[in-house]
Each structure stands twice: as structure tokens, then as C-alpha cells.
Amino acid sequence: MSDTLKRRAAERAVALVGEGFRVGLGTGSTARHFVSLLGERVRGGLGIIAVPTSETIHAQATEEGIPLTTLDETPELDLTVDGADELDGDLRLIKGGGGALLREKIVAAASKRMIVIADESKRVDVLGRFPLPIEVVPFGLAATRRSVENCLRRMNLPDETSLRMAANGEPFLTDGGHYILDAKLLRIDRPEELAASLQAIPGVVEHGLFISLATGAIVATASGVDEIGRV
């Protein structure tokens, strides 16, 4: 049922893409549905260019025949469509479960609109149930991790992080060559404050709190599709 809902949200979002649009392509299971549906429209004659947020989505978009560009060539986008690991009522997000948070945030920030597509399981009253990804450089990992955990402790949050591991038993590497620390915080009552505090730590490249980036959301439920914000 979840996959059906994801595709339903993607179907609504792909209808927002107009001729000549410059589109950011998000990463994740819901975003893959969007890329597949967008590919169908492109093969039907829709003229767009797109910027993928990960190597995985780059490969899928290429297979779908979607013309690709980069932010160096096209620094401003009309629309980015991406999924989320969590979404609250103020369009604040946790992203990065797939490890593409840095590129996803760069692309979202370069877009006039960012639309989140999700199934109803991603909606929460308070962020934090999903572990917060924190992307860090490998150099000085222990020192950076200690600073991150001290930051969490100061905010009265659970202060243990785990280094994300790959299937081969080595640390997971992002497309940018960084590591990810996952923080199981359970409840983030002050996401803006936490975001600013984490960003100030040397060695932290980016974090998975997306605040003031999403302009709207399309959430598929068993009874229909809800729209939040400006879609």
C-alpha cells in the first residue's frame, strides 16, 4: 500500500512540471516514482532540463531519457520535487535517510519552489522519530563526533550518535565522500536552534534538518491526496 501511495503523490507532482521547466530531481523511493513518471512525459514530448541530487538518480534519469544539466550550467531551478523521511505541519523536514542530504539541500536552495512528495506515514506532529543524519568529513571524525554529541547534550537531547555503515562493513560514504552520523533524538522541539548549532561545528558538512526550504507538500493517504502549503 505504501508504494501505491508514493506513486499517487508522484503522479500529482509530475503534473506541476511545465514546458521549459528546470527541475531538481530528488533522491529516494518516492522520488524514483517521480523520475519514472517524468520520463514518460519527456518521451511524450515535454521539453525540460533537470538536475539530479545523487548518482543513483542521475543513472535513473539517464535511462529515462531526461535531459540533464548541472547547477553550474543552470544555477536557478523552477521546481524541485523530493521525498522526506519526516514532515511536520510547518513544512520542516528530516531528510538524508538515503545519504544524499547535502546535494538535496543545495538543489532545493537553488529552486524557486520545493515540493515534498510523501505517503501519510511521513507526517509527524514533532520531528525526531526518524534518526537525524549529520554529514561529516572523515578527517577528525572522533573530534567532530564529540562536538556533535556535546551540542546534543546542551540541548537536552539524547547524545549518542552512530556512524552509518555500508553493507560491506565499511563506513557509508556519501556521493561527496563524507561520513554520516545518525542521531536518534526521538523528539526535536527546537529544530531551528538545533540546525544552527550543528551547522556551527567544524567538520559538520550538513545536517538533515530542512527548514524554510519546502514551499509545499503532496501527501498521499488511503482516502486521497492532501496538499500542504503552496503547491
N, C-alpha and C positions, 0 to 999 in steps of 0.2 A: 504493500500500500504506500509506503514511504516513497519509493521510486516513482510511483504513479503521480503522487503529489508534487514531487520535484519537477517532473516533466510538465505538469499542468502550470506551475509557476513560470517555467521557462517559456512555455507557449505564449503566455500573456506578455512576457518581457520582449520576446522577439518581434512582436507586433509594434513595439515602440521604435524600432530601428527604421529610419527613413533613408531615402535615396541620398547618396553622398555623405552619409554619416561616417565619422571617425569614431571607432568603437573600441573600448577596452574589454578584453576577454578575461574574465575571472577564472580562478582555478578551483577544482573540487568536483564532487559528484553532481551537484545541481548545475554548476557552470558547464559541465560537459554536455548536459542536455541542451543548454542554450546554444553552445557552439554547433552541435549537431543540427539543430533547427535553423540556425543562422546559415549554415552551409547549404541547406535546402533552398533557402530564399536566394542566396547568391547564385546558385546553379540555375535558379529560375529567372535570373536577370537583374537582381538587386546590385547596385554599384556602391560598394563601401570599401573602406580600408580598416584594418584592425591591429591592435597591439595586444599580444598575449602576455599574461603575467607569469608564465612559467614555461620551462622547456617542454613539459608534458602537453600543455595546451597549445604550444607552438606546433608540436607534431600533429595534434589532432586537427587544428585549423588548416594546416598544410594539406592533410589528407582530404579535408572537406572542400578544398579549393578556395578558401577565403583569402583574399589578397592581404598580405601583412606589411606592416611598416614598423617603425620604432619611434620612441619619444624624441630621439634626436632629429629625425626627419619630420615628425608630426608632434610637436610639443604640447598641443592642446587638443583634447578629445571632446566630442559631443556627449558621449554616453559610455559609462562603464556598467556592465552587468556582472555581478559576482554573488557568490553564496556567502553564508556566515555560519559560524559554529554556534553563536548565540546572538540574539537580537532583543533589545528591550523596547519599551514603549516610546522612548525618546530617540530611536534610531541609533543608539550606541551599540557597538558590535564587539564581539570577540571573534577574531579570525586567526588563522595560522595553523589549524589542525593538519593541513596538508604541507605545511612548511614554506608556503610562498608569500608570507605576510609582507616582507619588505617590498617586493615588486608589486604586490597587490595594492599596497598603500601609496606607492609612488604613482601608479597608474590612476588610482582613484583621485588623488590630489590634482592630477593634470586634467581632470574631467569636469565639464560643466554640470553633469548630473551623474550620481552613482545610485543605481537601483539594486537593491538586495533581493535575491530570489531564494525562497526557502519553503520548507514544509513546516507545519504548525509545531513540530517538536522543538524547533529552534527558538521559539518565542519564550521569553522569561520575564518575570517581574523585576528581578535583580540579576545583574551579570555575576558570573563567578562559578557557576556549577561546572562549566567546561574549563579544564585547566588552561591558564593563560600562557601562551607561548611568548618567550622572550628570546630574541635572536641576538647572539653574542659572537664576538670574534674569538677564534681559538686561542690566540695569544693571551696569556694571563688569565686563563679560564677560572682558576681557583680564586684569584683575587676578585674578578668580576662577579663570580657567583656569591662570594662572601658579601660584597657590596649590595647585590640584589636582595639577598636574604636579610641583611640589616635594614634595608629600606622597607621590606615587608613587615619586619618586626616593629619598626617605628610606627607603622600604620595599624598595628594590632591585627595583622593578618597572619595566617599560617605561614611560617617562614622557611619551610623546606622546599627545595626545588629538585627536579630530577633532570638529568641530562638525557635528551631524547636519543635513542639508539636505533640504528638501521637493522635490517633483517640479517645482515652479515656479522652482527655483533660489534661493529664499529660505530662511533658516534654518527648520528644522522647529519648529513651535510646539505645545506640549502643550495639553491642554484648559484648563490653568491659565494659559496664556500665557507659559510658560517655554521656554528652550532646553534642548537635551540635548548633552552632551559624551560621546562614546563612547571608552572606553579599552580598547585591545587588550592585555590583560595576560598572556594565554596560560596563566598558572598563578597562582592565588591560594592561597598556603599558609597565610596567616593572615587569613581573611576577617573574623573578629570585630574584629581590630585595624584592618584597613583600613576597615571600616564606621564605627568610632568616629572615626577620623582624618578621614575625608571629612565626616562629619556636623558636625565642629567648625569647618569652614571657612565663614566668612561668604560668602554668595552661593550656597552649595550648598543647594538646597531639599530634595533627597532623592537617594538612590542606589539602584541596582538589586539590592543585596545584601539578601535577605530571610532573616533569621536568627531562629530561635526563634519563627517565625510559623506555619509549616506544621505541622499535627499529624499529617498522613498524606498518602500519595500513592497514586494508582492509575496504574500504568504498563502500557500495553498492549504486548505483544510478539507476535512471529509465532507463538509457541507458547501464548499465553494472556495472562492479566492478573495482574500481580503487585501486591500490596498492601504498602506500607511504612508503619510507624508505626501510629497509631491511626486507622483508617478507620471 
